[in-house]
Structure formats: structure tokens, C-alpha cells
Amino acid sequence: MATTGRWSAETDAAALRLGAHIRRLRRSRGDTLVQLAELTDLSHPFLSQLERGLAQPSLSSLRRIAVALGTSPIELVAAAEDTADSAAKPPVVEVRRAGDAAPDGPGFAEGTARMLAHSARPFHPLEYEGRNTSPGDYYVHAEDEFLYATAGPVMVDLDGEIVMLDTGDAVYYAGGVRHRWWSEAGIFRLIVVKERSRVVAAPRAAAAKRGA
């Protein structure tokens, strides 16, 4: 029972961190909850609950929110898992063991993800296992990103240019490049390293908008 209670508490805390990050991104863009609901085709009440940590998004909802906010599901997963105290100095060494991940860890884009460092670092290293066999939506964000294929092949679409990564191949792309990845062969694995989010106000319209 103690394990269940601890897991429940950790899940609740992750939901609060995720909701707070989504709210921060939304407000930095000058969007209201109503506008985000229109962009994502999700309900206003659901998004309100999500931002307050009272709801868990499905994989589909997470993808829609990431696209609408100009970020990636990786950033949202990182926000949910980031237990570090931003005011505290990160440890000099941080070790992650293979068994540290929960069996059903955070998921997105028909895959699962495991953050490899939780402290407030300038980069987010992430281990990703994908199962999507079609491209899906493009993602775009301001930060640079690096992919290393640990189990391929993986098809990577970079602004319409298709790059195939076999096991051991890697690709680096700058912020602002639209990207998506998939494998017609089925399961693939990547190590993804993304710069930490630089939340900069980028309002869609005039300052007359007010955040909810």
C-alpha cells in the first residue's frame, strides 16, 4: 500500500508541474484558455483542469497541446518529470540507472520517454522508444535538438527533407526546424538531447489579449 500511495503522490506532483509549464507557455504566447481550446480542439474546462494539475492528458491531447504552443512533447515530459529545485545548484554528478524508470513512464507520439537527468541543466537528455509507423504532426521549437539512433531504422523529416537513421547514426538540427520521426519497421529507439526551453513571449495578437 505504501508504494501505491507514494506513486499516487508522485503522479499528482508530476501533473502539477506539467500543468504549470503549460500555463507558463500559454501565457508567454499571449493566449487565453479559450484560444488554446480552439487551437487544440480540446475543451476549455479540460484545459483549465489540466493547468491546475487535476487532469491527465492522453497522448493525442499532449501532441495537440505541444503543436499549439510551439514546443514538443519532449519539453512537456521534461516539465512533468523535473523534480529539481530551480533555486538549488544542480549536483556535479547525476547518475540514472536502467531500473529507475517506471514500467509505464510518460508517453507521447505513440511511444514512451524517460528523462536521463532531472536537475535544472541547460540540456534535456531523454531516452525515447517509438512505435509510430507514420509521420504524424510536425513539431517546432526555438531550441536546438540532437538525435542518436540506438535501434533503427528511423525516418526523420526535417522541414520536408527525409533523413534515414540506422542504428548508430545521429542528426543535429537547429531550433526552428520542423521535425517528426517514425519507422515503418515498427519499434525504434532514440537518445534525444534538447536544449532547455527558453520561454520567450511571442504573442499571436495584440497585447489586448488576457491570459485566463
Helices and strands as residue ranges (DSSP letters): H 2-28, H 33-40, H 44-51, H 59-68, H 73-81, G 98-100, E 107-108, E 111-115, E 123-130, E 145-151, E 154-158, E 161-165, E 170-173, E 179-182, E 188-195
